[in-house]
Each structure stands twice: as structure tokens, then as C-alpha cells.
Amino acid sequence: MNFIERNKTKLVILLVAIPLLILYMFPKTIVYIFTDLSDGLITLLFLIVFFLPIIFYFIYKPYTKKKRIIDLKEYAKKHNYDFYENPNQEQISIFRKFKSMGTINDQNEFFNLLVPKEDNQTKPLIVTGKSKIVAGESSIIYYTQIFLYKNNTELPKFYIKRKTWFDSYYGDRAELNESKKIGIATYKFKKKEFPRSKYFFFSESPNIENFISNKFIELLNAGINRKKALINIESNGINLIFYKQWSRHSIDLMDYYSNLFRALKESLIK
């Protein structure tokens, strides 16, 4: 499942390219097959080979969706969660209060919600959002699994966003564009060594540098040094969300990210 999620765009291109490549390499053979249908077996075999990748894709896609639901139900049972494949508006309203939702859920569709049956302070709510990225006349759908931690105390508002290669290349211009997009000013650390080469940091809270602990920065740097995937974090002043942008996780990786996000949260909120 995780392999399909990570490489779905490449797989779709491959599935389209294979039939086109066959057409390009064997045009005369294909014309012959379709003009001389006397040998039905050869024609049938060709059609199977030609359309098999596309048929496989449309069969496998609903299978992966069904398998995903089964896996999440098992995860819910194992970790004491309630599972809602299609949550109602009230259930997902808490997720709408984050500025980054305009990026990771611009289709305003939440699904596959996991709600802890108890212990809401240490276990996150987990949901999946959907975004459409338009490129010319085509578009690509991306899904992001979001982990939300509730808190009883007021928090400073901030947003930490991982930098892509393009963000690093465009530098301050990319930072300014992101700041305008979410409506939060960039914050430059004065005393602490925040990893600015890998992450944007946005906040307008005057005490934000005191809130961001050295332990929190150490955990971010540990992930960078181990070449782990970079993550995004946002506080809306009450709750925290963590996510790896454009990723849904396998069951094993859900455990990994839950442990990582809990450690990051606890490094901020004692």
C-alpha cells in the first residue's frame, strides 16, 4: 500500500506508456492483427497483453481501498480506537481550525477517522485529507494522514513546514510566498539553532522561542541526520497537528509516526 501511495504517479504514467510503446515499436504488426482477424487466438493474446496493465490498475485500485479499510479497522481494535470511514461534520470540525488545511486538504474531504476511546491527551486523533494539484490540463490527487493531539492548556501559534528542493533553491522568495499563503509571519530564531536549512518556521507569538525546547530541536535534527522523511507541525493555539505531507502510512509506519509525534509533543508540553 505504501509503495503504491509513494509511486502512484509513476505507475499511472507507466501503465499508459506500455501500450503506447507497443504501438510505436510494432505498428505494422498491430495493423495486421486488427485487419486480419482470422486468427482469433493471436488477436485475443495481443489484446490481453496490450490492455493488461490498464485492467490491472482498475482492478487493483478498489482492492487497495478495501484492504486499507480492513487494516485500519484492525489497527483501531489493537490500539483501542473507534474507526469512522466517513466521519460527520462535527467529528472533523476540530481539524478545520488549522491554516495548513488549505494545502493538505484543499478538497475539504476528511475520511478514515480514528478516535481514541480513552486517554485523549496522549493518543492522537488520526484522519486523512485530500488535495488536488493542478498541472496544466491534468491534475494529481494527494492524500495526507494527519495526527492531532488535544491539549488542556493554551499554546503559542506556530507552523513548521519541511522544505522541498524547490523551496531551498528559491530561498527567501519561497519563504515569503508560504508566509503569505498561510497568513503567518516568518520567525527567525535569535538564541537557538533551529534547522532553517530544512524547515520553515512561522509564528507571531512573542514567547515562541522560549516555548520551542532544545529537546524538540534535537529531535528534528536527529531525523535530519538519519535522513528520515521531514514532517510538518502546526499549533492553532489550542491543539497540535503533525503530518508527513502527501503521505498515508502503512500500519507499521502509523506506529512509528505516532511514537515520533508523541515524543515531539512531550518535548514541548510537559
Phi, psi and chi 1 to 4 in degrees:
 res  aa     phi    psi   chi1   chi2   chi3   chi4
   1 MET       -  -47.1  178.5   66.8 -177.2      -
   2 ASN   -64.9  -36.3 -158.5   40.3      -      -
   3 PHE   -62.4  -43.7  172.9   81.9      -      -
   4 ILE   -62.6  -43.4  -62.0  -66.4      -      -
   5 GLU   -61.9  -43.2  -74.0  -65.2  -39.9      -
   6 ARG   -70.8  -29.7  -67.2 -163.7  -48.6  -91.1
   7 ASN  -120.8   19.5  -60.1  -81.4      -      -
   8 LYS   -61.9  -37.7   58.6 -174.8  175.1 -176.2
   9 THR   -64.8  -45.1  -57.7      -      -      -
  10 LYS   -63.6  -37.6  -64.5  177.3 -177.8  177.9
  11 LEU   -67.0  -40.7  -69.7  172.1      -      -
  12 VAL   -63.2  -44.2  170.4      -      -      -
  13 ILE   -60.4  -41.0  -66.5  172.8      -      -
  14 LEU   -64.5  -41.8 -177.7   63.3      -      -
  15 LEU   -64.7  -33.1  -67.3  172.2      -      -
  16 VAL   -78.6  -36.1  173.4      -      -      -
  17 ALA   -70.1  -33.6      -      -      -      -
  18 ILE   -61.2  -52.0  -70.3  174.7      -      -
  19 PRO   -61.2  -38.7  -22.8   34.3      -      -
  20 LEU   -65.1  -37.7  -67.8  177.1      -      -
  21 LEU   -65.4  -39.4 -176.3   62.4      -      -
  22 ILE   -63.1  -42.9  -65.7  173.9      -      -
  23 LEU   -60.2  -41.8  -79.8  171.8      -      -
  24 TYR   -69.8  -41.0  176.4   77.4      -      -
  25 MET   -79.8  -30.3  -65.5 -179.0   64.6      -
  26 PHE  -129.9   55.2  -52.3  103.0      -      -
  27 PRO   -64.1  -41.5   24.4  -35.1      -      -
  28 LYS   -67.6  -39.9  -66.5 -177.3  179.8 -180.0
  29 THR   -62.6  -41.7  -56.4      -      -      -
  30 ILE   -66.4  -42.3  -67.1  170.7      -      -
  31 VAL   -61.3  -41.3  170.5      -      -      -
  32 TYR   -62.8  -43.5  170.4   76.8      -      -
  33 ILE   -61.2  -41.7  -70.3  173.9      -      -
  34 PHE   -83.1  -19.1  -78.2  101.6      -      -
  35 THR   -92.1  -25.7   54.1      -      -      -
  36 ASP  -117.7   90.0 -175.5    3.0      -      -
  37 LEU   -91.2   15.8  -59.4  177.9      -      -
  38 SER   -65.8  -33.5   57.8      -      -      -
  39 ASP   -94.3   87.6 -165.5  -26.2      -      -
  40 GLY   -63.0  -33.3      -      -      -      -
  41 LEU   -65.1  -44.7 -179.2   58.8      -      -
  42 ILE   -62.9  -42.8  -66.4  177.9      -      -
  43 THR   -61.9  -43.6  -57.5      -      -      -
  44 LEU   -63.2  -44.7  178.0   61.8      -      -
  45 LEU   -62.4  -40.3  -71.7  173.8      -      -
  46 PHE   -63.3  -45.5  171.4   78.9      -      -
  47 LEU   -61.2  -38.1  -70.4  173.5      -      -
  48 ILE   -63.8  -47.7  -68.8  173.8      -      -
  49 VAL   -64.2  -40.4  171.8      -      -      -
  50 PHE   -67.2  -43.6 -171.6   81.7      -      -
  51 PHE  -100.7   -3.0  -70.4  106.8      -      -
  52 LEU   -56.8  -45.2 -174.0   60.4      -      -
  53 PRO   -59.7  -41.0  -24.0   34.6      -      -
  54 ILE   -68.4  -42.3  -61.4  174.2      -      -
  55 ILE   -61.2  -42.7  -65.9  170.9      -      -
  56 PHE   -59.3  -43.2  170.7   78.6      -      -
  57 TYR   -61.3  -46.2  173.7   77.1      -      -
  58 PHE   -75.5  -19.0  -75.8  103.5      -      -
  59 ILE   -82.8  -40.4  -68.7  175.9      -      -
  60 TYR   -72.8  -32.6 -170.2   72.1      -      -
  61 LYS   -59.0  -53.1 -171.9  175.5 -179.4  179.6
  62 PRO   -65.9  -29.7   18.8  -29.8      -      -
  63 TYR   -62.6  -45.1  164.8   76.6      -      -
  64 THR   -64.5  -35.9   56.6      -      -      -
  65 LYS   -64.5  -45.0 -178.9  179.1  179.6 -179.8
  66 LYS   -64.8  -41.5 -176.4  176.8 -179.2 -179.8
  67 LYS   -63.7  -37.1  178.8   66.6  164.9   55.2
  68 ARG   -62.0  -43.5  179.6   67.4  172.7  172.7
  69 ILE   -62.6  -43.7  -61.2  -58.5      -      -
  70 ILE   -61.1  -45.0  -66.5  172.1      -      -
  71 ASP   -62.4  -42.5  -71.9  -14.9      -      -
  72 LEU   -68.6  -34.4  -71.7  173.7      -      -
  73 LYS   -65.8  -39.0  -73.7 -179.5  177.4  178.7
  74 GLU   -67.1  -39.5  -68.8  179.3   -5.5      -
  75 TYR   -62.4  -43.3 -177.8   90.8      -      -
  76 ALA   -60.8  -43.4      -      -      -      -
  77 LYS   -65.4  -41.9 -176.8  177.5 -179.6 -179.6
  78 LYS   -68.4  -37.8  178.0 -179.6  177.7 -178.4
  79 HIS  -105.9   11.8  -64.7  -82.9      -      -
  80 ASN    64.5   52.4 -158.3   25.9      -      -
  81 TYR  -115.5  156.9  -83.4   87.6      -      -
  82 ASP   -96.2  137.1  -72.4  -41.1      -      -
  83 PHE  -111.7  133.2  173.3   70.8      -      -
  84 TYR  -129.2  109.1  -56.4   90.6      -      -
  85 GLU   -63.5  -41.6 -178.3  178.9   -6.7      -
  86 ASN  -126.9   84.1  -63.0  -63.7      -      -
  87 PRO   -66.0  155.6   24.3  -34.4      -      -
  88 ASN   -85.0  174.2   59.4   43.7      -      -
  89 GLN   -62.9  -36.9  -65.3  -59.9  -49.3      -
  90 GLU   -65.2  -39.7 -177.9  179.2   -3.9      -
  91 GLN   -66.1  -34.1  -71.4  174.1  -48.8      -
  92 ILE  -101.3    2.3   52.4   85.5      -      -
  93 SER   -60.6  -31.7   61.2      -      -      -
  94 ILE   -63.2  -28.4 -168.8  171.9      -      -
  95 PHE   -78.7  -23.9  -70.3   93.5      -      -
  96 ARG   -70.9  -11.3  -61.3 -173.3 -168.1  -81.4
  97 LYS   -89.6   20.5  -60.8  175.0 -177.8  178.5
  98 PHE  -117.5  137.2  -67.5   86.8      -      -
  99 LYS   -66.4  -30.9  -68.0 -177.4  178.8  -66.5
 100 SER   -71.3   -9.8   55.5      -      -      -
 101 MET   -62.4  -25.5  -70.9  -59.4  151.7      -
 102 GLY   -63.4  -20.7      -      -      -      -
 103 THR   -97.1  -51.1  -61.7      -      -      -
 104 ILE   -89.6   -4.6   58.6  174.2      -      -
 105 ASN  -148.3   52.9 -170.1   33.7      -      -
 106 ASP   -72.1  -10.7   65.8    3.5      -      -
 107 GLN   -88.2   -3.7  -62.3  -60.0  -68.5      -
 108 ASN    55.0   41.5 -160.2   24.6      -      -
 109 GLU  -123.0  118.0  -66.1 -177.2   26.6      -
 110 PHE  -112.0  140.0  -68.5   96.0      -      -
 111 PHE  -154.1  171.5   52.4   94.7      -      -
 112 ASN    54.2   58.9  -68.0  -10.7      -      -
 113 LEU   -86.8  133.7  172.8   66.1      -      -
 114 LEU  -116.4  123.6  -69.9  161.0      -      -
 115 VAL  -120.2  122.3  179.2      -      -      -
 116 PRO   -63.1  135.7   19.0  -29.4      -      -
 117 LYS   -71.3  -23.7  -66.3 -178.7  178.2 -179.5
 118 GLU  -156.4  175.7   54.8 -171.7   24.9      -
 119 ASP    58.7   54.1 -166.9   15.4      -      -
 120 ASN   -70.3  -12.5  -71.9  -24.3      -      -
 121 GLN   -84.3  -28.9  -62.7  -56.2  -51.4      -
 122 THR  -107.3  -21.2   59.6      -      -      -
 123 LYS  -104.8  136.7  -65.6  174.5   67.5  174.6
 124 PRO   -85.6  156.9   33.7  -36.6      -      -
 125 LEU   -79.3  140.6  -76.1   78.3      -      -
 126 ILE  -127.8  130.4  -54.2  171.7      -      -
 127 VAL  -145.7  163.6   76.8      -      -      -
 128 THR  -116.2  133.8  -60.2      -      -      -
 129 GLY  -109.8  165.5      -      -      -      -
 130 LYS  -132.3  133.5  176.2 -179.1  177.4 -178.5
 131 SER  -132.9  149.7  -73.9      -      -      -
 132 LYS  -116.0  122.9  179.3 -172.8  -69.1 -173.7
 133 ILE  -104.3  116.9  -52.8  -61.0      -      -
 134 VAL   -91.0  130.5  177.9      -      -      -
 135 ALA  -131.9   97.7      -      -      -      -
 136 GLY    69.1 -125.9      -      -      -      -
 137 GLU   -91.3   -4.3  -63.5 -178.8   -2.7      -
 138 SER  -111.5  171.6   61.4      -      -      -
 139 SER  -148.8  156.8   62.1      -      -      -
 140 ILE  -128.3  136.0  -57.4  173.3      -      -
 141 ILE   -94.3  131.2  -62.3  -63.3      -      -
 142 TYR  -121.4  145.3  -72.2   97.8      -      -
 143 TYR  -118.4  142.5  -60.7   97.6      -      -
 144 THR  -131.2  127.6  -59.4      -      -      -
 145 GLN   -89.8  126.2 -163.1  167.0   36.2      -
 146 ILE  -114.9  132.4  -53.8  153.7      -      -
 147 PHE  -111.0  119.5  -63.1   68.7      -      -
 148 LEU  -114.6  129.4 -176.7  149.9      -      -
 149 TYR  -110.7  125.5  -71.1   86.2      -      -
 150 LYS   -82.3  151.7  -68.9 -177.2  177.0 -179.5
 151 ASN  -137.1  154.2  -63.7  -73.7      -      -
 152 ASN   -95.4  -11.5  -69.9  -36.3      -      -
 153 THR  -113.8  157.3   57.6      -      -      -
 154 GLU   -72.8  140.6 -175.6  177.1  -11.1      -
 155 LEU  -120.6  153.6  -54.9  171.8      -      -
 156 PRO   -69.9  145.8   21.8  -30.5      -      -
 157 LYS   -81.4  135.1  -65.7 -178.6  179.5 -179.5
 158 PHE  -159.9  164.7   66.2   88.1      -      -
 159 TYR  -143.6  123.5  175.0   44.5      -      -
 160 ILE  -112.9  123.5  -60.4  173.2      -      -
 161 LYS  -125.3  130.8 -179.5 -179.0 -177.0  -64.5
 162 ARG   -67.2  147.8   51.5   90.5  167.8  152.6
 163 LYS   -92.9  135.3  -72.1 -174.8  178.0 -179.3
 164 THR   -87.7  175.0   64.3      -      -      -
 165 TRP   -60.2  -40.9 -178.4   89.1      -      -
 166 PHE   -65.5  -38.3  -69.5  102.1      -      -
 167 ASP   -60.7  -44.1  -69.0  -30.2      -      -
 168 SER   -65.9  -37.1  -61.1      -      -      -
 169 TYR   -66.6  -44.1  178.0   79.7      -      -
 170 TYR   -85.3  -11.7  -73.9  105.9      -      -
 171 GLY    58.8 -124.7      -      -      -      -
 172 ASP   -61.5  -31.2  -68.7  -17.9      -      -
 173 ARG   -64.6  -42.6 -172.2 -168.4  -53.2  174.5
 174 ALA   -64.9  -39.0      -      -      -      -
 175 GLU   -64.6  -42.9 -169.9  170.8   47.8      -
 176 LEU   -64.8  -42.2  179.3   60.4      -      -
 177 ASN   -62.1  -42.0  -71.1  -21.1      -      -
 178 GLU   -67.0  -38.6 -172.0   65.5   31.0      -
 179 SER   -62.2  -43.6  176.8      -      -      -
 180 LYS   -65.7  -36.9  -70.1 -180.0  177.9  178.6
 181 LYS   -64.4  -42.2 -176.6  176.9 -179.6 -179.3
 182 ILE   -96.3  -13.2   63.0  172.2      -      -
 183 GLY    77.2   27.3      -      -      -      -
 184 ILE  -129.1  135.6  -52.0  176.0      -      -
 185 ALA   -72.9  152.5      -      -      -      -
 186 THR   -69.7  142.7  -58.1      -      -      -
 187 TYR  -115.6  132.0 -178.9   82.9      -      -
 188 LYS  -106.2  121.0  -52.6  -69.4 -174.3 -176.5
 189 PHE   -67.7  137.2  -78.6   78.9      -      -
 190 LYS  -101.9  -32.1  -59.4  174.0 -179.1   62.8
 191 LYS  -115.4  -29.2  -60.6  177.6 -178.1  178.3
 192 LYS  -104.6  151.7  -64.7  177.6  178.4  176.4
 193 GLU   -90.9   75.6  -63.3  -65.9  -32.5      -
 194 PHE   -74.6  139.3 -174.7   81.8      -      -
 195 PRO   -74.2   73.8   27.2  -34.8      -      -
 196 ARG   -67.1  -20.6  -69.3 -168.1   65.8 -114.0
 197 SER   -69.5  -20.3   63.0      -      -      -
 198 LYS  -115.4  -19.2  -64.1  -63.0 -176.8 -179.2
 199 TYR  -135.3  141.7  -74.3  101.2      -      -
 200 PHE   -82.5  150.1  -67.9  125.0      -      -
 201 PHE  -134.3  124.3 -168.5   96.4      -      -
 202 PHE  -124.3  130.2  -55.3   96.3      -      -
 203 SER  -169.7  148.3 -179.4      -      -      -
 204 GLU  -119.9   10.9  -63.5  175.5   -0.1      -
 205 SER   -79.0  128.7  -61.9      -      -      -
 206 PRO   -65.2  -26.6   21.9  -32.2      -      -
 207 ASN  -105.1   21.7  -63.1  -40.7      -      -
 208 ILE   -63.5  -35.0 -172.9   63.0      -      -
 209 GLU   -68.7  -31.3 -168.1  155.5  -10.8      -
 210 ASN   -72.0  -30.4  -67.4  -31.3      -      -
 211 PHE   -74.0  -40.2  178.4   76.6      -      -
 212 ILE   -74.2  108.7  -61.0  -61.9      -      -
 213 SER   -79.7  160.7   67.5      -      -      -
 214 ASN   -64.0  -35.5  -70.3  -37.2      -      -
 215 LYS   -62.9  -39.9  179.3   62.6  176.2  177.7
 216 PHE   -60.9  -45.4  177.6   84.4      -      -
 217 ILE   -65.4  -38.2  -66.9  175.1      -      -
 218 GLU   -60.6  -40.9  -72.1  175.0    8.7      -
 219 LEU   -66.4  -39.9  -71.1  170.2      -      -
 220 LEU   -62.5  -44.9  -71.2 -178.2      -      -
 221 ASN   -65.9  -34.8  -77.2  -36.9      -      -
 222 ALA   -62.4  -41.8      -      -      -      -
 223 GLY   -64.0  -39.2      -      -      -      -
 224 ILE   -65.4  -46.5  -65.8  169.5      -      -
 225 ASN   -65.6  -31.4  -65.7  -25.8      -      -
 226 ARG   -87.1    4.1  -65.2  171.9 -174.7  169.3
 227 LYS    59.5   35.7  -59.5 -173.2 -176.4  -57.9
 228 LYS   -79.8  161.5  -62.4  -67.4 -175.0  179.3
 229 ALA   -63.1  138.0      -      -      -      -
 230 LEU   -77.4  152.6  -57.3 -177.6      -      -
 231 ILE  -124.7  168.6   58.7  173.9      -      -
 232 ASN  -117.2  147.6  -69.0   11.4      -      -
 233 ILE  -140.7  138.4  -52.9  166.6      -      -
 234 GLU  -141.8  138.9 -176.4 -177.8   -8.5      -
 235 SER  -112.3  130.6  160.4      -      -      -
 236 ASN   -99.8   14.8   66.5   -4.0      -      -
 237 GLY    98.0  -12.8      -      -      -      -
 238 ILE  -130.6  -50.0  -57.7  173.8      -      -
 239 ASN  -120.9  167.5  -58.4  -46.8      -      -
 240 LEU  -121.0  140.6  -74.1  164.6      -      -
 241 ILE  -121.8  146.0   57.6  170.0      -      -
 242 PHE  -129.3  143.3  -61.2   79.9      -      -
 243 TYR  -166.0  154.5   57.0   90.9      -      -
 244 LYS   -99.1  115.3  178.7 -173.2  171.5 -171.0
 245 GLN   -62.6  135.8 -168.1  164.0  -37.0      -
 246 TRP    64.4   35.8  -48.7  144.0      -      -
 247 SER  -138.4  133.5  -67.1      -      -      -
 248 ARG  -108.8  145.0  -72.2 -172.2  -69.9 -177.6
 249 HIS  -109.3  150.3  -52.6  -61.4      -      -
 250 SER   -65.4  168.7   66.6      -      -      -
 251 ILE   -61.0  -40.9  -60.6  -55.0      -      -
 252 ASP   -64.7  -41.3  -70.7  -20.8      -      -
 253 LEU   -71.3  -28.3  -80.4  178.4      -      -
 254 MET   -60.7  -40.5  -75.7  176.8   66.3      -
 255 ASP   -64.1  -43.5  -75.4  -25.6      -      -
 256 TYR   -60.2  -49.3  166.7   77.9      -      -
 257 TYR   -71.4  -33.4  -80.8  104.7      -      -
 258 SER   -60.9  -43.1  -69.9      -      -      -
 259 ASN   -67.0  -42.0  -68.5  -27.7      -      -
 260 LEU   -63.6  -47.5  170.4   62.6      -      -
 261 PHE   -66.4  -35.5  -64.7  154.8      -      -
 262 ARG   -64.7  -40.4 -176.3  173.8   64.1 -107.8
 263 ALA   -64.4  -40.8      -      -      -      -
 264 LEU   -64.7  -43.1  -74.3  164.8      -      -
 265 LYS   -62.0  -46.2  170.0 -175.9  174.4  -71.9
 266 GLU   -68.8  -21.8  -69.4  173.8   -6.9      -
 267 SER   -75.1  -16.4   72.1      -      -      -
 268 LEU  -100.1  -40.5  -65.0  173.9      -      -
 269 ILE  -118.4  109.1  -56.1  169.3      -      -
 270 LYS   -77.9      -  -57.0  -65.1 -172.4  -82.2
